[in-house]
Amino acid sequence: MYTAIRRYEGVTEPAEVVKRATEEFAPMLRDKPGFIGYWIVDAGEGVVSTISVFETREAAEASTEAAAGWARERLADLITGPPQVTAGPTTGVQAGRD
């Protein structure tokens, strides 16, 4: 697995960003090859993070590129700049799985 975390600071309307990401961007990811999951975190104080998990590095990197284009098009009025991106191979434990 490979995870990309995008952290947006200076978000002027976090609830609207979460709504648009959930309703518009998440469905776009769902159909991508290797998609495992997508989560959005409203961390408060104008910080919103997204977490995308894919089977491969290439798919996760493609999601970050797609997110950048989508955010420029759909969130320019709500965010003040590009996100801080953290990405890499993922290991861990998941409920109900060995």
Phi, psi and omega in degrees: 000155180220133185240141173239125177246126179244123182248118179256126177248158180072029179285124185280331179222080183305319181299323179289322176297314178300316180299310181296318180296318180293315185277330187251309187279317182305315179298330178294322180289323185307327183270359182281145177300138177079006181296131176247315180187164180214130180226152179234134181240120171268101185274001180084167178052039175077020179245126175231133176239149173238149181232120178243131180237130181227167179288331185230157176300316182300319180293319179295318178295322177297324179293325178292319176297317179296319180297319180298314179295316180296316181296319177300321183281319190251346185235007185305330180278353186241346180236153187261354181180183181290157180281162166275126183251130173239127182215151177172176176299147187240133172228159178162198182236138179237140180302136174076008180232150177270000000 
